[in-house]
Amino acid sequence: MEAGVWGVAPRAGEAIAAELIRRRQNIDQDELEFSCLAAQFAATDEYDEQGFDSPILWLKAVCRMSGGAAADRVCVGEQWSAWVRARRRWQPARSALPTSRSSPAPRRL
Protein backbone atom coordinates (compact mmCIF):
# COMPACT_ATOMS: atom_id res chain seq x y z
CA MET A 1 0.00 0.00 0.00
CA GLU A 2 1.45 3.33 -1.10
CA ALA A 3 1.21 5.92 1.67
CA GLY A 4 2.38 8.79 -0.54
CA VAL A 5 4.27 11.87 0.57
CA TRP A 6 1.82 12.73 3.35
CA GLY A 7 1.41 9.15 4.59
CA VAL A 8 2.67 7.83 7.87
CA ALA A 9 4.31 4.68 6.55
CA PRO A 10 8.11 4.90 6.81
CA ARG A 11 10.04 4.96 3.56
CA ALA A 12 13.59 3.88 2.92
CA GLY A 13 16.10 6.61 2.12
CA GLU A 14 16.79 5.09 -1.29
CA ALA A 15 13.10 5.25 -2.21
CA ILE A 16 12.89 8.86 -1.06
CA ALA A 17 16.00 9.75 -3.07
CA ALA A 18 14.55 8.17 -6.21
CA GLU A 19 11.29 10.05 -5.70
CA LEU A 20 13.13 13.36 -5.23
CA ILE A 21 15.09 12.81 -8.45
CA ARG A 22 11.94 11.91 -10.39
CA ARG A 23 10.07 14.95 -9.09
CA ARG A 24 12.98 17.33 -9.81
CA GLN A 25 13.18 16.04 -13.39
CA ASN A 26 9.45 16.63 -13.82
CA ILE A 27 9.73 20.14 -12.37
CA ASP A 28 12.68 20.92 -14.67
CA GLN A 29 10.69 19.71 -17.69
CA ASP A 30 7.70 21.82 -16.64
CA GLU A 31 9.96 24.88 -16.18
CA LEU A 32 11.47 24.43 -19.64
CA GLU A 33 8.03 24.12 -21.22
CA PHE A 34 6.86 27.20 -19.27
CA SER A 35 9.93 29.09 -20.50
CA CYS A 36 9.25 28.18 -24.12
CA LEU A 37 5.64 29.31 -23.78
CA ALA A 38 6.74 32.53 -22.06
CA ALA A 39 9.09 33.32 -24.95
CA GLN A 40 6.35 32.59 -27.48
CA PHE A 41 3.96 34.81 -25.52
CA ALA A 42 6.56 37.60 -25.41
CA ALA A 43 6.73 37.50 -29.21
CA THR A 44 3.03 38.40 -29.42
CA ASP A 45 1.26 41.62 -28.51
CA GLU A 46 -1.27 39.92 -26.24
CA TYR A 47 0.25 41.49 -23.11
CA ASP A 48 -0.20 44.93 -24.71
CA GLU A 49 -3.80 44.16 -25.65
CA GLN A 50 -4.41 43.28 -22.00
CA GLY A 51 -2.99 46.65 -20.90
CA PHE A 52 0.53 45.65 -19.83
CA ASP A 53 3.69 47.43 -20.92
CA SER A 54 5.73 44.25 -21.35
CA PRO A 55 5.42 40.47 -21.24
CA ILE A 56 7.52 40.53 -18.06
CA LEU A 57 4.98 42.76 -16.31
CA TRP A 58 2.19 40.49 -17.54
CA LEU A 59 3.94 37.39 -16.14
CA LYS A 60 4.56 39.19 -12.85
CA ALA A 61 0.91 40.16 -12.44
CA VAL A 62 -0.93 37.22 -13.94
CA CYS A 63 1.40 34.34 -13.00
CA ARG A 64 2.39 35.94 -9.68
CA MET A 65 6.12 35.84 -10.37
CA SER A 66 8.94 38.14 -9.39
CA GLY A 67 10.33 40.34 -12.14
CA GLY A 68 13.61 38.44 -12.16
CA ALA A 69 11.91 35.06 -12.43
CA ALA A 70 9.62 36.28 -15.22
CA ALA A 71 12.54 37.74 -17.18
CA ASP A 72 14.54 34.53 -16.66
CA ARG A 73 11.71 32.39 -18.05
CA VAL A 74 11.41 34.53 -21.19
CA CYS A 75 15.18 34.56 -21.67
CA VAL A 76 15.52 30.79 -21.16
CA GLY A 77 12.72 30.18 -23.66
CA GLU A 78 14.36 32.44 -26.23
CA GLN A 79 17.77 30.83 -25.70
CA TRP A 80 16.31 27.32 -25.90
CA SER A 81 14.59 28.16 -29.17
CA ALA A 82 17.84 29.59 -30.59
CA TRP A 83 19.77 26.50 -29.43
CA VAL A 84 17.26 24.14 -31.08
CA ARG A 85 17.49 26.06 -34.37
CA ALA A 86 21.30 26.04 -34.25
CA ARG A 87 21.35 22.32 -33.46
CA ARG A 88 19.08 21.58 -36.43
CA ARG A 89 21.47 23.47 -38.71
CA TRP A 90 24.47 21.70 -37.23
CA GLN A 91 23.17 18.13 -37.22
CA PRO A 92 23.18 17.48 -40.99
CA ALA A 93 26.80 18.65 -41.16
CA ARG A 94 27.67 16.49 -38.19
CA SER A 95 26.86 13.27 -40.05
CA ALA A 96 29.58 14.11 -42.57
CA LEU A 97 32.24 14.38 -39.87
CA PRO A 98 34.40 11.34 -39.16
CA THR A 99 33.71 9.65 -35.87
CA SER A 100 36.43 8.66 -33.49
CA ARG A 101 35.80 5.54 -31.46
CA SER A 102 39.32 5.53 -30.05
CA SER A 103 38.68 8.19 -27.40
CA PRO A 104 37.28 6.90 -24.15
CA ALA A 105 33.87 7.96 -22.91
CA PRO A 106 33.93 10.77 -20.33
CA ARG A 107 33.88 9.58 -16.74
CA ARG A 108 31.21 10.71 -14.32
CA LEU A 109 32.54 12.03 -11.05
C-alpha positions as CSV (number, residue, x, y, z in Angstrom):
1,M,0.0,0.0,0.0
2,E,1.5,3.3,-1.1
3,A,1.2,5.9,1.7
4,G,2.4,8.8,-0.5
5,V,4.3,11.9,0.6
6,W,1.8,12.7,3.3
7,G,1.4,9.1,4.6
8,V,2.7,7.8,7.9
9,A,4.3,4.7,6.5
10,P,8.1,4.9,6.8
11,R,10.0,5.0,3.6
12,A,13.6,3.9,2.9
13,G,16.1,6.6,2.1
14,E,16.8,5.1,-1.3
15,A,13.1,5.2,-2.2
16,I,12.9,8.9,-1.1
17,A,16.0,9.7,-3.1
18,A,14.5,8.2,-6.2
19,E,11.3,10.1,-5.7
20,L,13.1,13.4,-5.2
21,I,15.1,12.8,-8.5
22,R,11.9,11.9,-10.4
23,R,10.1,14.9,-9.1
24,R,13.0,17.3,-9.8
25,Q,13.2,16.0,-13.4
26,N,9.4,16.6,-13.8
27,I,9.7,20.1,-12.4
28,D,12.7,20.9,-14.7
29,Q,10.7,19.7,-17.7
30,D,7.7,21.8,-16.6
31,E,10.0,24.9,-16.2
32,L,11.5,24.4,-19.6
33,E,8.0,24.1,-21.2
34,F,6.9,27.2,-19.3
35,S,9.9,29.1,-20.5
36,C,9.3,28.2,-24.1
37,L,5.6,29.3,-23.8
38,A,6.7,32.5,-22.1
39,A,9.1,33.3,-25.0
40,Q,6.3,32.6,-27.5
41,F,4.0,34.8,-25.5
42,A,6.6,37.6,-25.4
43,A,6.7,37.5,-29.2
44,T,3.0,38.4,-29.4
45,D,1.3,41.6,-28.5
46,E,-1.3,39.9,-26.2
47,Y,0.2,41.5,-23.1
48,D,-0.2,44.9,-24.7
49,E,-3.8,44.2,-25.7
50,Q,-4.4,43.3,-22.0
51,G,-3.0,46.6,-20.9
52,F,0.5,45.7,-19.8
53,D,3.7,47.4,-20.9
54,S,5.7,44.2,-21.3
55,P,5.4,40.5,-21.2
56,I,7.5,40.5,-18.1
57,L,5.0,42.8,-16.3
58,W,2.2,40.5,-17.5
59,L,3.9,37.4,-16.1
60,K,4.6,39.2,-12.8
61,A,0.9,40.2,-12.4
62,V,-0.9,37.2,-13.9
63,C,1.4,34.3,-13.0
64,R,2.4,35.9,-9.7
65,M,6.1,35.8,-10.4
66,S,8.9,38.1,-9.4
67,G,10.3,40.3,-12.1
68,G,13.6,38.4,-12.2
69,A,11.9,35.1,-12.4
70,A,9.6,36.3,-15.2
71,A,12.5,37.7,-17.2
72,D,14.5,34.5,-16.7
73,R,11.7,32.4,-18.0
74,V,11.4,34.5,-21.2
75,C,15.2,34.6,-21.7
76,V,15.5,30.8,-21.2
77,G,12.7,30.2,-23.7
78,E,14.4,32.4,-26.2
79,Q,17.8,30.8,-25.7
80,W,16.3,27.3,-25.9
81,S,14.6,28.2,-29.2
82,A,17.8,29.6,-30.6
83,W,19.8,26.5,-29.4
84,V,17.3,24.1,-31.1
85,R,17.5,26.1,-34.4
86,A,21.3,26.0,-34.3
87,R,21.3,22.3,-33.5
88,R,19.1,21.6,-36.4
89,R,21.5,23.5,-38.7
90,W,24.5,21.7,-37.2
91,Q,23.2,18.1,-37.2
92,P,23.2,17.5,-41.0
93,A,26.8,18.7,-41.2
94,R,27.7,16.5,-38.2
95,S,26.9,13.3,-40.0
96,A,29.6,14.1,-42.6
97,L,32.2,14.4,-39.9
98,P,34.4,11.3,-39.2
99,T,33.7,9.6,-35.9
100,S,36.4,8.7,-33.5
101,R,35.8,5.5,-31.5
102,S,39.3,5.5,-30.1
103,S,38.7,8.2,-27.4
104,P,37.3,6.9,-24.1
105,A,33.9,8.0,-22.9
106,P,33.9,10.8,-20.3
107,R,33.9,9.6,-16.7
108,R,31.2,10.7,-14.3
109,L,32.5,12.0,-11.1
